Amino acid sequence: MASHKPGHRPRKRRRSATDSRPGPSERRERRAESRERTAGRAERPERAATADIASDAQRQPRIPSGTFGDRPPSPFGGVPVSEIAIFAGAVALIVGVLRGGGAPLIVGFVICALGVIEVTAREHFSGYRSHSILLAAVPAVGAEVAVVTLIGTPSSRPLLLLVVVPVFALLFWPLRRRFQAARQARVARPPAP
């Protein structure tokens, strides 16, 4: 056996003339045919679109994930009311934390939560972005707060899950279906600019 130098790779053996490998001219012809087929598709986009529509009709409609289209407009016109509420609530939250709790903390939390709920609901129900978990969690946490306020804190805190989980589950699935319907409508008929 011949010894090889470290880092040196032996050469590959050349193929014999009897191997069935296309020559350079055959490769050029195949590439040219391939380019013609791709150029033909680019020149006829309506034909490709028709083929896509036919294949989409045979399978379930695909709803794109993430955001789709432009952000829905604010119901307050050009005034960013929700964003101002979120900022003011965050400032009040910080003041409340620095003072050790009290009214500024609660007011800050409520104002910030209202701003966040408005933005997420607007995005969710317009089909822009899904916020099913957040929108279902808010009433579930509200139910927990109501139970603790009315009955008091139970001796075993996991008992609160008996209230929170059903409320969350009953709201999550309808919210998710509503988003999917709104997203499908947005994809099929994008909003006019």
N, C-alpha and C positions, 0 to 999 in steps of 0.2 A: 504494500500500500504506500501510496505517495503521501508524504506529510504536507499538511497545509500550514501556511503562516497564520498566526492569530489575526483576526480581522479581515482575512482575505477569503473571498467566496469563490468556489470553483465556477468556471464558466458553464453555461448551459450548453447542451449538445445541440447542434443545428439539426433541423428537420431534413429528412431526405427529400428528394425531388418527387417521390411517390406519394408524400403526404397530401391530403386533400385540404389545402389551405388556399383561400382566394388570393389571387394576385392583386397588385396595386390597382390595376384598371377596374377589376370587379368591385373593389372597395369604393373607389370613386363613384362608380355607377350607383351602388347602394346608398351612399351618402347623398347623392344628387336626388335620387328618388325620395329619400326621407325628407329632404328639404322641400321638395315639391309638395309632398303631402302636408307638411306643416304650413307652408305658405298658402295652400288651398284652404286650410281651416281658418287661417287668419283673414283671408279675403272674404270668406262666407260666414260671418259670425251669426247671422240669423239661422243658418242651418245647424250650427253647433248649439245655439240656444234652444231650437226646436227639439233637438236630441236630448238636451238636458231636461226640458220640460216633460218629455215623454218618459224619461227614466225616473223623474221625480214623482210622476203620477203612479208609478208602480210600487214605490216604497213610501214609508211614512215621511211627512215633511220634517225637514231638519231645522230646528230652531237654533240660530247662532247663540253662543254663550257670550258672557261679558256684556259690554255696552253695545248698543246698536243705534246708529243715527245721532241726532243732536239731542242735547239735554232738553227736557221739557221746559217751557217758559214758566216763569214765576207768575202766580195769580195776582201778584201785587204790581205788575207792570215792570218797570225798570228798577224799582227800589228793592234792594236785597234784604227784605225784612227778616227772613229766616236766618240768614248769615249774621245779621246784626244781633238777633236774639241769641244765637249760639255763642257769639263773642261776649255779649253782656252776661249771659248765664255762666260762662267760663270764668269771667272776672269775679262775679259774685261767689262762685264756688271757691275760688282761691281765697277771697276775703274771708269766707266762712270757715275754711280750713285753718287759716292763720289765726282767726279769733277763737278757734276751738269749738266750732259748731254754731248752732242757733239758727235764727231766721235767715241770715244771708246764705247759709249753706243750702237750706231747703228751697228758698226762692231761686237761687242760682241753678240748682238741679232741675227744678220744674221748668224754668225759662229755657235752659239749654235743651232739655228733653223735648219741649214743644217745637223748637226750631228743627231739631234732628228728625222728629216724627214727620213734620211737614215736608221736608226735603225728601226723605225716604219714601213717604207715601206717594208723592208726586212722581218720583222716578219709577216706583214699582207699578203703579196703576196705569202709567203710560206705556209700559213695556220697555223702558230704557234700561233699567238694571233691576235685578231681583233683590228684594230685601225681605223675603218671606220670614226668615228666622227672627230678624229684629222686630218686624211688625207683629209677629205672633208672641214674642217674648214680652213686649211692653204690657199687654193686658194680663199676661200670666203673672208678671211681677206685681201688677196692680192688684190682682186677686190675692196674692200672698200678703201684701201690705194690708188689704182689707181684713183678711182673716186674723192677722196678728193684732190689728187695731180692735176688732170686735171681740175676739175670744182671748187674745193674749198669746204669748209665745208658748207653744206646746213644750212639754218636758222633753220630748224626742223631736228634734228638728227635722229629721227625715219625714215626719208626718206631714209637713208642709208640701212635700212632693205630691201627696194625694190630691191637692188642689191645683198645684202649678202644672203638673204634667198633662192632665186632661185638658185644661184650658189651652195650653200651648198646642197640643195635638189637634184639638178641634178647630183651631184657627190656622195652623200651618198649612194643611192640605188645601182648603179653599183659597187661601192667599196664593199658594203656588199655582193652582189651576188658573186663577184670575190673571196672574202674571204671564203664564204661557199663552193664554188667549190674547192678551194685549200685545205680547211680543210677536205672535203670529200675525196679528193685524198690522203691526208696525212693519214687519218684513214684507208682507204682501202689498201694503199700501203705505210707503214711507211718507212722513209728514211733508207737506209742501214748504219750500223755503220762505 
